[in-house]
Amino acid sequence: MEKPAIVSAEEWQLAREELLKAEKELTRAQDALAARRRRLPMVKFANDYAFDSPAGTKTLLDLFEGRNQLVVYQFMDRGPGRICPGCKGFTDNIPVDALDGLAERGVTWVHVSNMPLAQIEAHRERAGWTLPFVSSHGTSFAEDTGAGGGFLLSVFLCDGDDVYRTYSTYSRGVDRLVFRNSVLDLTPYGRQEDWEDSPAGWPQRPTYG
């Protein structure tokens, strides 16, 4: 297996400082992007969906659980007996106690899937998940958010009984929330996936291999 070049401590420090400049530029750019995100307009969203949950039928407003902000991760439905490996990996990555920290800032997190509730509960039991899950099966929620048959992350804000959508993202926009990937991006061999720009000889494999 190939390895990074070996240099003197002085050479390494110079290279590290050069990379640090780029990292700081990226941090400032991300801060500026987050500031733009906070200034996005919002759009009114329907609240007449009937989500199935272990506690009974819930509306979109019910999912806020009395808070004013809601983050929804839409988990793909691959059919009976199948599960999306990316969605599973993302869900495995979420520390349940982190949801308490979100709640302290007025944010509720919930997973929504077009899978029937019984199918969701079977997956939850096998995986040991305790995250809140509801089913949008039989509703137009997936189509209305733009998720369709895929995965999506959306942010909602409520004002009284009115619900508004403020943000959504998919693909790599959701990927940035994965703890494992954030750590692997700091390591010499990265995520070891075949889409990465790595030196020749670095270990790589298909993303979902």
Residue frames as qw, qx, qy, qz and C-alpha x, y, z in Angstrom:
[[0.000, 0.888, 0.460, 0.000, 0.00, 0.00, 0.00],
 [0.391, 0.521, -0.030, 0.759, 1.36, 3.39, -0.99],
 [0.438, -0.661, -0.407, 0.453, 2.04, 5.96, 1.72],
 [0.093, 0.995, 0.039, 0.011, 2.47, 9.75, 1.93],
 [0.591, 0.561, -0.320, 0.483, 5.95, 11.13, 1.26],
 [0.683, -0.569, -0.238, 0.390, 8.30, 11.33, 4.25],
 [0.302, 0.758, -0.065, 0.574, 9.75, 14.81, 4.83],
 [0.355, 0.077, -0.530, 0.766, 11.55, 16.73, 7.56],
 [0.149, -0.628, -0.633, 0.427, 9.65, 18.33, 10.43],
 [0.034, -0.472, 0.050, 0.879, 10.30, 21.75, 8.91],
 [0.141, 0.006, -0.684, -0.715, 8.99, 20.73, 5.49],
 [0.188, -0.468, -0.863, -0.033, 5.93, 19.13, 7.08],
 [0.107, -0.603, -0.437, 0.659, 5.19, 22.30, 9.08],
 [0.064, 0.322, -0.306, -0.894, 5.39, 24.46, 5.96],
 [0.213, -0.166, -0.817, -0.509, 3.07, 22.12, 4.05],
 [0.195, -0.534, -0.784, 0.247, 0.67, 22.01, 6.99],
 [0.042, -0.531, -0.207, 0.820, 0.58, 25.81, 7.23],
 [0.144, 0.125, -0.541, -0.819, -0.20, 26.07, 3.51],
 [0.269, -0.352, -0.861, -0.250, -3.09, 23.65, 3.89],
 [0.175, -0.519, -0.610, 0.572, -4.26, 25.52, 7.01],
 [0.083, 0.289, -0.119, -0.946, -4.65, 28.69, 4.94],
 [0.332, -0.095, -0.701, -0.624, -6.97, 26.82, 2.57],
 [0.317, -0.412, -0.840, 0.158, -8.88, 25.30, 5.50],
 [0.081, -0.456, -0.380, 0.801, -9.41, 28.73, 7.06],
 [0.210, 0.148, -0.374, -0.891, -10.64, 30.09, 3.73],
 [0.367, -0.245, -0.830, -0.340, -13.10, 27.22, 3.52],
 [0.238, -0.448, -0.716, 0.479, -14.29, 27.82, 7.08],
 [0.067, 0.380, 0.103, -0.917, -14.97, 31.48, 6.32],
 [0.310, 0.029, -0.604, -0.733, -16.75, 30.49, 3.11],
 [0.343, -0.340, -0.875, -0.030, -18.89, 27.98, 5.02],
 [0.112, -0.454, -0.513, 0.720, -19.73, 30.64, 7.61],
 [0.191, 0.269, -0.199, -0.923, -20.78, 33.01, 4.82],
 [0.352, -0.114, -0.792, -0.486, -22.87, 30.27, 3.21],
 [0.257, -0.422, -0.815, 0.303, -24.58, 29.53, 6.54],
 [0.031, 0.404, 0.240, -0.882, -25.36, 33.24, 6.87],
 [0.323, 0.106, -0.499, -0.797, -27.00, 33.15, 3.43],
 [0.338, -0.239, -0.902, -0.124, -28.91, 30.04, 4.44],
 [0.124, -0.442, -0.648, 0.608, -30.31, 31.86, 7.48],
 [0.180, 0.423, 0.007, -0.888, -31.59, 34.57, 5.13],
 [0.030, -0.151, -0.856, -0.494, -33.42, 32.25, 2.73],
 [0.534, -0.110, -0.005, -0.838, -37.10, 33.06, 2.26],
 [0.268, 0.040, 0.939, -0.211, -39.63, 30.42, 3.22],
 [0.411, -0.068, -0.563, -0.714, -42.67, 28.93, 1.55],
 [0.652, -0.154, 0.396, -0.628, -45.94, 27.87, 3.13],
 [0.233, 0.165, -0.946, -0.154, -46.31, 24.11, 3.28],
 [0.681, -0.305, -0.413, -0.523, -49.40, 21.95, 3.63],
 [0.181, -0.321, 0.761, -0.533, -50.27, 20.54, 7.04],
 [0.801, 0.012, 0.092, -0.591, -52.92, 18.03, 6.01],
 [0.535, 0.307, -0.785, -0.047, -50.71, 14.94, 5.80],
 [0.838, -0.416, 0.125, -0.331, -51.63, 11.94, 7.95],
 [0.321, 0.527, -0.771, 0.159, -48.38, 10.33, 9.12],
 [0.893, -0.309, -0.303, -0.120, -48.55, 6.92, 10.78],
 [0.096, 0.602, -0.642, 0.465, -46.54, 6.66, 13.99],
 [0.401, -0.100, -0.878, 0.242, -46.32, 4.18, 16.86],
 [0.023, 0.271, 0.566, -0.778, -48.35, 6.72, 18.87],
 [0.369, 0.670, 0.605, -0.219, -51.06, 7.07, 16.22],
 [0.462, 0.661, 0.356, 0.473, -51.76, 9.44, 13.34],
 [0.338, -0.622, -0.080, 0.702, -49.86, 12.74, 13.31],
 [0.423, 0.892, 0.151, 0.055, -49.91, 15.88, 11.19],
 [0.606, 0.460, -0.174, 0.624, -46.80, 17.70, 10.05],
 [0.194, -0.736, 0.194, -0.619, -47.42, 20.25, 12.79],
 [0.870, -0.471, 0.028, -0.144, -47.60, 17.45, 15.36],
 [0.885, 0.164, -0.169, 0.401, -44.08, 16.38, 14.37],
 [0.170, 0.710, -0.262, 0.631, -42.70, 19.67, 15.76],
 [0.633, -0.352, -0.616, 0.309, -43.59, 18.41, 19.27],
 [0.311, -0.885, -0.293, 0.188, -44.28, 21.95, 20.47],
 [0.453, -0.433, 0.222, 0.747, -41.03, 23.43, 19.13],
 [0.386, 0.790, 0.089, -0.468, -40.86, 25.91, 16.28],
 [0.310, 0.640, -0.616, -0.339, -38.26, 24.25, 14.04],
 [0.901, 0.009, 0.409, -0.143, -38.33, 20.78, 12.50],
 [0.134, 0.564, -0.731, -0.360, -35.69, 18.82, 10.58],
 [0.897, 0.157, 0.289, -0.297, -36.99, 15.89, 8.54],
 [0.059, -0.440, 0.823, 0.354, -34.79, 13.18, 7.03],
 [0.838, 0.254, 0.017, -0.483, -36.68, 11.22, 4.38],
 [0.435, -0.333, 0.833, 0.082, -35.50, 7.61, 4.45],
 [0.413, 0.273, -0.627, -0.601, -35.77, 5.75, 1.14],
 [0.811, 0.038, 0.447, -0.376, -38.29, 2.95, 0.63],
 [0.125, 0.440, -0.809, -0.368, -36.56, 0.09, -1.21],
 [0.735, -0.039, -0.503, -0.453, -39.48, -2.29, -0.81],
 [0.853, -0.442, 0.108, -0.256, -40.30, -5.10, 1.65],
 [0.945, -0.185, 0.113, 0.244, -37.25, -6.81, 3.11],
 [0.641, 0.382, 0.021, 0.665, -34.81, -4.31, 1.62],
 [0.316, -0.873, -0.154, 0.337, -33.12, -1.26, 3.08],
 [0.440, 0.847, -0.127, 0.270, -31.12, 1.61, 1.55],
 [0.796, -0.143, -0.256, 0.529, -27.51, 1.16, 2.74],
 [0.257, 0.392, -0.085, 0.880, -26.85, 4.90, 2.54],
 [0.469, -0.608, -0.112, -0.630, -29.93, 5.76, 4.62],
 [0.871, -0.401, -0.273, 0.078, -29.05, 3.04, 7.10],
 [0.662, 0.073, -0.224, 0.712, -25.49, 4.31, 7.40],
 [0.015, -0.515, 0.020, -0.857, -26.72, 7.86, 7.88],
 [0.669, -0.580, -0.177, -0.430, -29.19, 6.78, 10.57],
 [0.869, -0.225, -0.299, 0.323, -26.58, 4.67, 12.37],
 [0.477, 0.303, -0.170, 0.807, -24.40, 7.79, 12.49],
 [0.242, -0.658, -0.060, -0.711, -26.86, 9.93, 14.48],
 [0.263, -0.022, -0.775, 0.574, -26.24, 9.93, 18.26],
 [0.287, -0.666, -0.656, -0.211, -29.62, 9.92, 19.95],
 [0.407, -0.639, -0.349, 0.551, -28.41, 12.15, 22.77],
 [0.240, -0.030, 0.242, 0.940, -27.57, 14.82, 20.16],
 [0.142, -0.578, -0.618, -0.514, -31.30, 15.25, 19.60],
 [0.412, -0.724, -0.446, 0.329, -31.55, 16.62, 23.13],
 [0.352, -0.357, 0.090, 0.860, -29.11, 19.37, 22.18],
 [0.020, 0.288, 0.554, 0.781, -31.21, 20.22, 19.14],
 [0.307, -0.684, -0.649, -0.126, -34.35, 20.30, 21.28],
 [0.405, -0.579, -0.277, 0.651, -32.71, 22.81, 23.61],
 [0.105, -0.248, 0.267, 0.925, -32.44, 25.17, 20.62],
 [0.528, 0.423, 0.255, -0.691, -36.05, 24.60, 19.60],
 [0.457, 0.407, -0.637, -0.469, -35.33, 22.01, 16.90],
 [0.813, -0.045, 0.514, -0.271, -37.08, 18.65, 16.58],
 [0.151, 0.415, -0.803, -0.400, -35.63, 15.85, 14.44],
 [0.777, 0.129, 0.511, -0.345, -37.70, 13.11, 12.83],
 [0.121, -0.169, 0.850, 0.483, -37.20, 10.42, 10.18],
 [0.677, 0.384, 0.229, -0.584, -40.00, 10.07, 7.64],
 [0.136, -0.204, 0.875, 0.417, -40.30, 7.23, 5.14],
 [0.633, 0.128, -0.293, -0.705, -42.80, 6.10, 2.54],
 [0.310, 0.036, -0.948, 0.059, -42.39, 2.60, 3.95],
 [0.630, -0.546, -0.393, -0.389, -45.52, 1.34, 5.73],
 [0.385, -0.725, 0.388, -0.419, -45.16, 1.70, 9.50],
 [0.949, -0.229, 0.209, -0.060, -44.86, -2.06, 10.07],
 [0.821, 0.418, -0.087, 0.378, -41.92, -2.18, 7.66],
 [0.091, 0.777, -0.321, 0.535, -40.26, 0.77, 9.41],
 [0.652, -0.592, 0.327, -0.342, -40.72, -0.80, 12.83],
 [0.990, 0.018, 0.062, 0.123, -39.20, -4.08, 11.62],
 [0.596, 0.570, -0.211, 0.525, -36.09, -2.23, 10.41],
 [0.221, -0.760, 0.301, -0.531, -35.92, -0.26, 13.67],
 [0.866, -0.421, 0.209, -0.171, -36.05, -3.39, 15.76],
 [0.930, 0.196, -0.019, 0.311, -33.32, -5.12, 13.74],
 [0.457, 0.594, -0.184, 0.636, -31.07, -2.04, 13.79],
 [0.509, -0.436, -0.500, 0.548, -31.78, -1.05, 17.39],
 [0.120, 0.362, 0.102, 0.919, -32.77, 2.48, 16.38],
 [0.157, -0.587, -0.657, 0.446, -34.59, 4.64, 18.92],
 [0.024, -0.119, 0.177, 0.977, -34.81, 7.74, 16.71],
 [0.485, 0.459, 0.457, -0.587, -38.34, 8.99, 16.00],
 [0.069, -0.015, 0.791, 0.608, -39.72, 7.52, 12.76],
 [0.541, 0.423, 0.434, -0.584, -43.08, 8.09, 11.07],
 [0.425, 0.196, 0.778, 0.420, -44.55, 6.77, 7.83],
 [0.276, 0.434, -0.084, -0.853, -45.75, 8.99, 4.99],
 [0.123, 0.098, 0.930, 0.331, -47.11, 5.93, 3.16],
 [0.096, 0.638, 0.760, 0.074, -50.31, 6.75, 1.29],
 [0.019, -0.883, -0.174, 0.436, -49.66, 10.52, 1.34],
 [0.608, 0.730, 0.073, 0.304, -48.13, 12.89, -1.24],
 [0.424, -0.866, 0.155, 0.215, -45.47, 14.12, 1.21],
 [0.674, -0.226, 0.464, 0.529, -42.52, 12.57, -0.67],
 [0.444, 0.552, 0.472, 0.524, -43.67, 14.03, -3.98],
 [0.070, -0.964, -0.219, -0.136, -44.49, 17.43, -2.45],
 [0.488, -0.776, 0.247, 0.316, -41.02, 17.77, -0.90],
 [0.479, 0.748, -0.425, -0.173, -39.32, 16.59, -4.08],
 [0.430, -0.454, 0.780, -0.037, -37.87, 13.47, -2.49],
 [0.738, 0.278, -0.444, -0.425, -39.88, 11.13, -4.71],
 [0.970, -0.124, -0.211, -0.005, -38.31, 7.72, -4.24],
 [0.580, 0.411, -0.421, 0.564, -35.03, 9.14, -2.96],
 [0.530, -0.528, -0.445, 0.492, -33.71, 10.60, 0.27],
 [0.119, 0.692, 0.107, 0.704, -33.89, 14.23, 1.28],
 [0.368, -0.378, -0.531, 0.663, -33.38, 16.49, 4.26],
 [0.038, -0.684, -0.341, -0.644, -35.84, 19.35, 4.79],
 [0.213, -0.169, -0.518, 0.811, -36.15, 22.07, 7.41],
 [0.186, -0.675, -0.567, -0.435, -39.50, 23.52, 8.48],
 [0.062, 0.031, -0.415, 0.907, -40.56, 26.43, 10.67],
 [0.171, -0.625, -0.745, -0.158, -43.98, 26.81, 12.28],
 [0.045, -0.114, 0.183, -0.975, -45.79, 30.00, 13.20],
 [0.620, 0.028, 0.311, -0.719, -48.91, 29.14, 15.13],
 [0.800, 0.182, 0.550, -0.156, -50.76, 26.57, 13.04],
 [0.627, 0.751, -0.149, -0.141, -48.93, 27.51, 9.84],
 [0.797, -0.278, 0.399, 0.357, -45.99, 25.44, 8.59],
 [0.398, 0.868, -0.231, -0.187, -43.30, 26.79, 6.27],
 [0.923, 0.063, 0.099, 0.367, -40.43, 25.11, 4.47],
 [0.132, -0.943, 0.201, 0.230, -37.15, 26.98, 4.86],
 [0.022, 0.665, -0.715, -0.214, -34.48, 24.65, 3.44],
 [0.968, 0.064, 0.215, -0.112, -33.81, 21.32, 1.76],
 [0.102, 0.694, -0.684, -0.201, -30.76, 19.40, 0.60],
 [0.981, 0.082, 0.114, -0.132, -29.86, 15.99, -0.78],
 [0.834, 0.413, -0.218, 0.294, -26.90, 13.87, -1.87],
 [0.585, 0.185, -0.377, 0.694, -23.62, 15.47, -0.69],
 [0.228, -0.574, 0.100, -0.780, -25.58, 18.11, 1.23],
 [0.845, -0.451, -0.034, -0.287, -26.72, 15.33, 3.59],
 [0.871, 0.154, -0.318, 0.341, -23.36, 13.58, 3.43],
 [0.232, 0.564, -0.369, 0.701, -21.68, 16.43, 5.29],
 [0.597, -0.545, 0.194, -0.556, -23.68, 15.49, 8.41],
 [0.963, -0.073, -0.258, 0.023, -22.05, 12.04, 8.63],
 [0.486, -0.806, 0.337, 0.017, -19.56, 11.95, 11.53],
 [0.851, -0.117, 0.416, 0.297, -17.56, 9.02, 10.13],
 [0.625, 0.611, 0.234, 0.425, -16.98, 10.75, 6.80],
 [0.052, -0.971, 0.107, -0.208, -15.95, 14.00, 8.49],
 [0.630, -0.631, 0.434, 0.123, -13.27, 12.11, 10.44],
 [0.826, 0.140, 0.430, 0.336, -12.13, 10.02, 7.46],
 [0.435, 0.853, 0.104, 0.269, -11.66, 13.21, 5.42],
 [0.239, -0.908, 0.338, -0.065, -8.88, 14.14, 7.89],
 [0.795, -0.328, 0.488, 0.149, -6.97, 10.87, 7.44],
 [0.144, -0.489, 0.643, 0.572, -4.27, 10.06, 4.85],
 [0.131, 0.097, 0.911, 0.379, -6.40, 7.51, 2.98],
 [0.381, -0.020, -0.138, -0.914, -9.69, 9.45, 3.23],
 [0.765, 0.028, 0.293, -0.573, -12.95, 7.57, 2.82],
 [0.292, -0.237, 0.893, 0.248, -11.23, 5.04, 0.54],
 [0.599, 0.544, 0.534, -0.246, -14.01, 5.36, -2.03],
 [0.614, 0.170, 0.520, 0.569, -13.49, 5.28, -5.78],
 [0.223, 0.883, 0.325, 0.254, -14.91, 8.76, -6.47],
 [0.409, -0.857, 0.054, 0.308, -12.23, 10.48, -4.36],
 [0.508, 0.786, -0.275, 0.220, -9.27, 12.32, -5.87],
 [0.725, -0.609, 0.305, 0.098, -6.46, 10.38, -4.20],
 [0.037, 0.684, -0.674, -0.277, -2.86, 9.66, -5.22],
 [0.770, 0.253, -0.536, -0.237, -2.20, 6.55, -7.30],
 [0.491, 0.144, -0.808, 0.291, -1.99, 3.42, -5.17],
 [0.311, -0.189, 0.493, -0.790, -4.28, 4.69, -2.39],
 [0.092, 0.229, 0.966, -0.079, -6.85, 2.10, -1.22],
 [0.417, 0.138, -0.046, -0.897, -10.26, 2.66, -2.82],
 [0.131, 0.243, 0.961, 0.028, -13.51, 0.74, -3.21],
 [0.160, -0.509, -0.555, -0.639, -17.04, 1.39, -4.48],
 [0.241, -0.385, 0.263, -0.851, -18.99, 3.73, -2.20],
 [0.773, -0.200, 0.219, -0.561, -21.63, 1.12, -1.39],
 [0.668, 0.307, -0.674, -0.064, -19.43, -1.91, -1.98]]
